[in-house]
């Protein structure tokens, strides 16, 4: 297949070069032919003029016969000052005045290429008009000769066609040889790529020894294949994560739907014994959980898609104070350093802090501690609870979507498993980090963001 591709490319390039050479030769030949024709036309005019001058001299001397010798011309005609033909060659005997287009005003000698003249219908002729000035007026002598065709002569066309054919053949042969020699390394690269596509080896192509564009192509191809190999590995991991995410999402979405269906079916089986307000509240609870999951999924999809946000300088301590002021079931203690400014989206950072507080509230025994401070070029926000904490081997696991540790599932019935992943995505979008660090008691979530200098 590589040979066919090589031949095809070589043929196309050779054909393109040949067509370009043909067009160039046609244009050059047209200019050359135009110049030759003009030169031959001038020679023809001088020839006809030279053979017409003796008639002019006869008019001047008053020795003009009625019938003039042809003298190698197609025709001769003499017109007196009244515009009447008074002398002619045998071919023009009895013909009316040849033309009134020549001579043009105030010109003693004139010439032109005229067609469909008397006695020459359907033909074009070179006509020369000479004016003889006599006392009685102006006499006009017309000399008629063959016109020069556009191709001048068959020999000229044949010569130009032969030169063009030779140059086109030379262009085809030269380009074909050069392309064939240049594309020789491409065949080995193509063969190797075919082996790669069939699973016959590692994802690399041979690099030729020559220092030219083909070597650069092979090196660039190897770098591309290396990136492709890495991208495929990442894609496989991402696809596995996506499949797991879809499975987890389906499971978490099915749970409240199944619960609602069971509650409604049970109520419909025994409508007279059903406490409908209680059933409605239970269904609303399942709907709230379903709505929370859908809202979190929508938020994650927007973050994954890189939806634009509205960044502005904002005081992280002020934001933390506003979010911690809301009533919670656990005591919230704050230590907020003023003047810690970051560049971020207020709504998204508020969502991040809310998710951390909600998570801490579900796991804390009695107290949540929120701290904001500046540490070098970073703004640091910490949310610490006094719960059981998270083991080091699980600290990254909790940031995976729909992940809830077994120990917390019974206590975290209200969580969707998406709060912490959303918080980390928001932190990453703000060029920051969200991690779990060591703590004396409970879990310690640490957010680090770049400081916005005043």
N, C-alpha and C positions, 0 to 999 in steps of 0.2 A: 504493500500500500504506500510505503514511503517513497518507493521508486516512482509510482504513478503520480504521487503528489509533486515529487521533484520534477518529473517530466512536464507535468501540467504547468507548474510555475515557470519552468524554463521556457515552455512554449508560449505562455501568455506574455512573459517579458520580452521574448524575441519578437513576437507578433506586435507588441506595443512599440518596440524600437523600430521595427520595419515600417509600421504605419506612420510613425513620426518622421522617419527618413523620407517616405513617399510624399507626405504632405509638404515637407521642407523642399524637396526637389520640385514638386509641382509649382510651389510658389516661386522658387528661384527661376524655374524654366519659364514661367509666365512672364516674369520681368525681363528675362533674356530675350524671349520671343517678341515681347513688345518693343524692346530696343532694336532688335534686328529688323522687324517689320517697318518701323519708322525710318530706319536707315535705307532699306530697300525701296520704300515708297519715295523717299527724297531722290534716290538714284533714278527711279522710273520717271519722276517729274522732270528731272534734268534731261533725261533721254528724249522724252516727248517734246520738251521745249526746244532741244537742239534740232530736232527734225522739223519743227514748225517754223523756226526762224527763217529758213530760205523762202518760205511763202511770204513772210513779212517783208523781206527785202524786195520781192517781186512787186508787192503792192506799192512800196515806196518808189520803185523805179517805173511804175506804170506798165509793167509787162506781165500782167496777171492773166493766165489762160483760164478758160472756164472749167476745164477738167484738169485736176492736179494729180501728179503721180502719188501713189500710196506711200512710198518711201518707208516701208516697214511699220507703218502705223495702221490702226484699225479704221481710221477715217480722218479727213480734213474738210474744213468748211470755212469759207470766207464770207462775212456779212458786211454789206456796205453801210454808210452812215444812216440810211433809212431803215435798217434792220432786215434787209432782204438778202437771202443767200445769192451770191453772184458767182461763186466758184466752189468746187467740191471735188473730192476724190470719188472714184467710181462707187464706193460703198455708200456714199452720201448723196448720190445723184437724185434730184427731185425731192429731197427731204426738206421739211421746214427748218426754221432756225433751231439749232441744236438745243440751246438753253438761254434763258434770260437771267439765270442766277450768276453767271460769269460774263464779264469781269465785274467785281464789286466796285462801288463808286470810288472814283479818284485812284484807281489802281491800274497801272499800265500792264502789269503782268499778274496773272492770277491762276490758281489751279484748285481743283477739288476732286473728290471721289463722288461721282453721280451715278444714279441707277435709273433704269427704265427710260433711257434716252430714245429718241426716234431712231429707228433702224436697229436698236439694241434692246428690245424688250426683255425684261427679266434678268438683265445683266448689269453689272456695275463696272464703270470705266474710270480711268484717270483722265481728266479733261484739263487741258492747259489753254488759257485764253491770253493772246497777245494783242495789244492795241497798237494800231498804226495811225498816227496823227497826220492827216492830210488837210489841205486847205478847205476841202468841201466837208470835212468832218472826221469822225473817228471810225476807222475800219477795225473789225474784230476778226482775228484768225483763230479758229478752234482746232487744236490737235487732240486726237483721241487715241489713247493707248490702253492696254489691259491694266486692270486694277490689281493690286497686290493682295492676295488672300490673307486671312488672319494667321494661317499656319506658314506663310511665306512660301515654303516649298516642301514637298513630301520628305526630302532628304533631311531637312531641319527637324521635323517631327520625329523621324526615325532615329536620328542621332540622339535627341533628348530622351526618347523612350529607352534607348539602349543604355545610356548613362544612368538613368533613374533605376532601371532594373538591376544594373550591376551594383549600385550603391545600396539598394534595398537588400539584395542577396548578401552583400558584405555585412550590413548591419545585423541581419538575421544570424549569420554564421558567427560573427564576433560576440554578440550578446549571448547567444546560446552557449558558446564555449565558456565565457566568463561566468555566467550564472551556474552552469554545471559544476565548474571547479569550486565556486564559492559555496554552493549548497551541499557539497560532498559531506562536510561534518554534520549537516542537518539530518542526513539519513540515519547516522548512528544515534543522534539525539532522539529522533522520532521512534526508532526501534526500541530504545531504552524506555521511552514514555509508554510505548505499547506494552512492554513487559510490566511496567509499574501498574498500568490500568488493569492488567490481567492477574495482578498479585504475584508477579514473578520476582520481586526483589525490593530493596529499599527505595525510598522515594528520592533518588538522585539521578542525574543524567551525566554522561561523560563530558569533560571539558577539553576542547581541542587545544593543541600546543600553540597554534597561531595566536598572535596578539591582534585580534581584529574584532569586528562587531559580533561575529558568531561566538567567539569566546565569551564576550560580555553577555550575550544572550544566554549561553549555557550557565554562566555564573549567576545571572539574575534568576534564571529558571530554578536553579538549586536553592537559592535563597527563598524564592516563592514557594517551592515545594516544602522547604523546612517550615515556613510559616503555615502552610496548608496542613502539614502533618500535625503541628501544634494546635491549629484551629480545629482540626477534626477531633483531636483528643478532648479539647475543651467542649466541642459541640456534643460529643458523646456524654460527657459529664453533665452538660446542661440539659440534654434530652432526658437523661436518667432522673435528674432533679425535677424536670418538668413533669415526667410521668408520675414521679412520687408525689409532686405537688398536686397534680390532677386527682390522683387517688385519694390523697388526704382531704382535698377540698370536697370531693364527692362524698367522702365519709362524713365530714363535719356538716355538710349541707343536708345530707340524708337524715342525720340524727334528729334535728328539730322537726323536719317534715314528717318523719315516722312517728315522732311523739304526738304531733298534732293530729295525725290521721288516727292513731290509736285512741286518743282522747275523744275525738268526735265520733268514731265508730262505736266506742263503748257507750257514749251518751245516747246515740241513736238506737242502740239495742234496748236500752231501758230508759226511755225518755221520761216516764213518770217518776222514776226514782233518782233522776239526775239533778244535781245541784248546778243549774245552768250558769249562774254567776261565777261559781268556783271553776267550772269547766272553761268559761270564757277567759278567766284570769290565767288559767294554765296554758290555754292556747296563745294568749297574748305574750306570756313569758317565752314560749317557743318562738313566736314571731319576732320578739325582740332579739333573741339570739340569732335567728336567721337574718334579720336586718343588719345586725352587727357584723356578721360574717360577710355578707354581701358588700357592706360599706367598706370593710377592711380590704376585701378583694379589689374593689374599685380603686381604693387609694394605692394599693400595691401596683396595679396595672398602670396608673398614671405615673408613679415613680419610675417603674421600669421603662416606660415610654419616654421618659425625660420631659414630662410636661413642664412648661415654663412656670416660674414662680416670681413673686414680687419681692426682690431683695431690698433691704433698707438697713441703715445702721440702727441697732436697737440695744437697749441695756438688758443684758441677760438677767441681772438681779431683779430688775423691775418686772420682767416677764415671769420669773420664778415666784416673786411675791404675789402676783396676780393669780397664778395657777394654784398656789398653796393656800390661798385665802378661802377657797371653797370648802364647805364642810365635808369631812370624811369620817369614817368609822374609827380611824386610828389617829392618834395624836401626831401632828406634823410640826417638827422643830426646824427652824431655818437659821442659817448663818450666811448672810448675803453681803458680799463686798460690793460697794457701789462703784460705778464707773467702769464696769466690765462690759465693753461694747463689742458686739459682733455684727457682721453683715449677713443678714439672713431674712427668710420669709417668716413673718410673725406667726401666721396661722400654722405653718408646718412645724416650727420649733415649739409652739404651744402644744401641738399634737404629740410631739416627741416627749415632752415633759409629762403630759397627761398620761401617756401610755406607761411611762416609768412609774408614776405615782399610783396608777391603777394596779400595776403588777405588784408594787411594794405593799399596797393596801391589802391585797389578797393573801400575802404571805407573812406580813408582820404580825407579831404577837400583840404589841401595844403602841409602838412608836415608829415614826419615819423621820429620818434626818435628811434635810436638803441643804446642800452647801454650794455656794458660788464664789469663786475666787479667780484671781489672775495668777498664772504661773508662767513667767517668761513671756513668750509671744503667744501663749494660748489662754483661752478662757476655759475654765474647768468647772463643770457642774456635776455634783455627786448626789445620788439618791441611795440612801442606806436604810435597810429595814432590820428589825431585830428578830427575824424569823430563823428558820433552820439553815438558811444559806444554800449555796449551790456548789456541789463538788467541782474541783478543778477540771476533771475530765468532761463535765457537762456544760462548761461555761460558753463554749461556742455552739453547742448543740441547741441551746435555748433560742438562738437567733435564726434557726432554720424555721421555715414556714410550717405552721400547724404542728410544731413540736411542743409537747407539754410533758414534763417529767412524770414518771409513774407516781412518785411521792406526792405530786401536787394535783393530780387529776381529780382526786376526790374532793379537794378543797377549792379547785379552780374551775368549778362548773360554769362560772360566768365568762370565762375567757374564751377567746376565739383561736388562740395559738398564733395570732398574726400581729399582736401589739408590739412585741419586741423586734420582730423582723422589720416592721414599718419604721420603728424608731431608728434602727441601724441604717435603713435606706435613706432616711431624712438626714442623718448625720453625715453619711457618705456624700449625699448631694450637696452638702454645705462644706465639703472638703475637710470634714472632721472625722472623728472615730468615736465609737461607742463600745466599751468593753466592760467586762466584769473583773474587778480586781480583788485582792485579798482584803478581808475585813475580820475584826475580832468576833463579831456576831452578825448573823444574817448575810444578805447579799448586798454587794456594793457596786452599783452601776456608775461608771465614770464616762462623762461626755467631754470631749476635748474639741474645741473649735478655734480657728485662727482669730486673733484679736483684730478688731477694726481700729486702727489708729485714728486719733482725732485730727 
